[in-house]
Amino acid sequence: MKFVANYKQIKKLCALCASVVILSSFMQQDGKLTLKTKLNYFTVDNIGNIYTVNDEELIKFLPNGKLFARYSNLKLGNITSVDATNPLKILLYYRDFQQIVFLDNQLSVNSDIVSLEKLGYEQTDLACAGANNSFWIYNKQNNELLRFNENSQKVAFTGNLKQVLRTNLSPNFMLEHNGYLFLNCPETGIYVFDMFGAFSKIISLKNLRNFNVSDNIIYFQKDSTLCSYNYKLFEEACKPIPDFKKNLLATYKGNKLYGSYRDSLTVREFK
C-alpha cells in the first residue's frame, strides 16, 4: 500500500512538472505574449496561428501561444520556406530536394508530395501557395515564374523574365495576394504579376527580406522600424518597433506585431 501511495504521489508530481514545462513555453505579460522556442524563421496565417521553423521541424502555435502540433520529414532535410496563406493547405518547400509538401491544419500530409524534378524543373529557387490550391515556383534555370493547379499541371507562366523585363533578377521571396503574385528582388524592388503571369508593375521597395500584403498595403521591417507602404497612393509610414534589439526579425499581421530572435518569439498589439 505504501508503494501505491508513493506511486500516486510521483504520478501527480510528474503531471505537475509537465504542466509547468508547458506553461513556461509561453508567457503573457503587459499585453505581450512570449514563446520560448528555437527558430530560424516564422510565419503567421490569417487567423493568427504561428508557424516556426527550426531546421527540419515545423511547429504550429495557436494564437494564444499554446503549442498545437509538430511536423518534420528527416528524409527531405531542412525546410526552406513555409506558406500558410491557406491554413487548411500549408505549403512547405524543400529546396535541397526540390520537393513541395502540403499539410492540413493538423500538420498532417494531405496530398502527394510534389517532385519538381519530375515536373522538369530542377533549379527551382522559390515556391509559394496560390489561389484554388494552386502553387507558384520560380525556376532559376529559365528565369521564369510558373503556376500549377492542384494536380501539378502548368496553367500559367511568364516566359524568361530576363528577356521580358530586360534585367537580371535575383529574387529571395514571393507570395500571392488578391489575384497577384509579388516577387521580391532586393536590389530592384517588388515585381507584380497577374494570375496569368503577365507583368503588371514594379514597386520600388528595395533591400527587403520579406513582407506581408493586406489590401493595397505592404508591411515590412526597415531596420528598427515597422513600415507600411500603400502602393496605390504611394504613401509610406513607419513606426519604431518596441523593445527593438539587434537581429530582431519582425512582421505585422492582423493589428499585431510579431518579432523573433533565435530562441524566442513575441506577439503584441500594434496599431
N, C-alpha and C positions, 0 to 999 in steps of 0.2 A: 504493500500500500504506500509505503514511503517512497518507493521508486516511482509509482504512478503519480504521486503528488509532485515530486520533483520534475517529472517529465512534463506535467501540465504547466508548471511554472516556467520551465525552459521554453516551452512552446509559445507561451504568452510573451516572454521576453523577446524571442525571435520575431514574433509578429510586430511587436513594438519597435524593434530595431529596423525592420523592413519599412515600417511606416515613416520613421524618421528619415531614412535614406531617400524615400520618395519625396517627402516634403522638402528636404534640403536641396533637391534638384531644381526647384523653382521657388522664388520668394517675391512677395509683393510688398513694397514699402514706398510711401509718399507718392502713390499713383504710378510707380514704376515696377514692372514685372521683370525679374531677372532669372534667366535659365542658366544653370551651371552645366555646360556640356561642351565637349571639344568639337570644333568645326572648322572646315576650310572656307565654307561659304553657306549661304542660306537663301531661301525664297519664301514667299508668302502667297497663299491663294486668296481668292476674292471674298472668302468668308472668315479670314483671319487665322486659318491653320498655318503653322510654321513648319518648314521642312529644312532640316540642317543636314549637311553632308560632311562626313569625316572620312576621307579617302574612299573606301568601297561601301561605306554604310550610310544609308538614308534613315533619318529619324523624323517622325511626324509628331508635333506637339499640338494640342488643342489650343484655342485662343486663350484659355485660362492658364496655360503653361503646363498642363498635365501631359506626361508622355503617353502617346496613344499607340504607336506601332513602330517597328523597325523593319528594314529590308536591306539585304546585301546579296550579291552574287559574286563569290570569290573567283569564279571562272572567267568573269569579264573584267576584273580589276577595278580601278578607281572610277568613280562616276565623274564624267567631265562636266555635265550640266543637267539641271532639272528644270522642267517647265510644268508648273502646277496651275496654269491658266484655267484648265478644266479639272477641278478636284476629283472628278469621277474617272478621269483618264489622264494620269500623270505621266509625262514623258521623261525617261532617263536616257541620256546619251553617253555611250562608252566609246570615246574616240579611238583609243588604242586598238580596239577590236572591231570598230566600225559597226556597232550594234545599237539598236534602239529597243528599249523595253518599256512597255506600258503597264502601269499599275492602277488598280482601283482605289477607292477611298479607304480601304483596309490595308493598303500597301501589299496587295496580292497581285501577281501577274494575271492580267485579264485578257491577253491575246498573244498570238505567236510573236516571238522575238523577230525583229526586222533586221536582216543582214544587208547592209548597204553594199557590201562587196558582191553579193549575189544579184543585186539590182544593177550592178555595173558601175558603182560609184565608190572607188577605193580610196579616194583622197578627200573625204568629207571632213570639213573643219567644224561646222556648226550644225545644230539641229534644234528645231523648236516646234511646238504644237500649233495646229491651225484649227479653223472652224470646222464643224461637222466631222470631227475625228480625223481630220487630215493632219499632215505634218510637212514642214519645210526642211530642206537641207541646203547648205552652201557647199558646193563642190569646188575645191581649190584647183583641181586639175584643169577645169574648163572655165574657172571664174564665173560660175553660174549658180543661180538660185533655182530650185525645183520644188514644186509642191506635189504631194502624193495623197491619194484618198485613203480611206481606212483599209482598203485591200492592197495597199502599196502599189497602186497603179499611178503613173505620172499623169497629172491633169493640168499642170501649168509649168512654164519655165521662162527664164529671162533671156536665154542665149548668153553668149560670152560678154560679161559686163565690162571687161576691159575694152572691148570694141564698141559696145553700146554707149558707154559713158565716156570713153576716151580718157580713162585714167586708171591707175593701178589701185586696187583695193586690198586692204588688209583688215577685214572685219574681225571683231572679237566677241560680238554679241548680237543676237537678234530676237525679236518677238513679234507676234501678230496681235493686232488690236483693231477691233471695229472694221474689219474688212481690208486692213492694210498691213503690210509687213514692214517693220522698221529694222534696218540693217545698220549697225553701229560700226563706223570706221573712225577710230580715234584721231587720225591725222587729218581727216577731211570733213567729218560730220556724220549725220544720220541720213541714210538714203531710204526713201519711202517708195514702196511698190504696191500696186493693187493686187487683187486675188488672182489675176491672170498673168502676173509677172511683168506688167507694164510699169516702167519707171514713172513716178509721179512728181517727186521733188526731192531736194536735199535740204535738211535742216542744219544750219551752221552751228551746231554744238560740238565742240572738239574736246579731245582728251578725256572722254567718258569711259568708265569701266563697265557700267551697266546703268539701267534706268527703268522706270515704270511709266506707263501711259494711262491716263484716265481722261476720257472725253478728248478735249483738244490740248491737254496739258501734259508735258513731260516733266517728271520729277527725277532729280539726280543730285548726287553729292558733289560739291565743289570744295575741296579742302575741308575746312571746319564748318561749312555751312550746308544747309539743305535748300536746294533751289527748285523753283517751278518755272517752266517756260511755256507760254501759250503760243503755239506755232501758227495759230490763225491770226492773232493780234500782234505777234512778235513782241510780247512783253515778258520780261524776266524779273523774278523777285527771289531774294534769298534771305534766310534766317539762320542765326547761329545755332549749331547743334549743342544742346545742353550737355554739360559734363564731358565735352569732347577731349579725347586723348589720342595720341599718335597711334596709327594703324587701325583706327575705327573704320568699319565698313558699314555705311548707313543706307537705308532705303525708306521710302514713305509709301504707305498704302492705307486707305480707309481711315483717314484722320489719325493715323498712328505712325510714330517714328520707331523704326527698328534699327538697332545698332549692335554690331558683333565684334568681338575680339576672338582670339584663338581658343579661349576656354569659356566663353560666356556670350549670352545674347540678351539684350534688354528691349523692352517694349514700353512705350509711354504715349499718352495723348499728345498730339502736336497739331495745333491749328494756327 
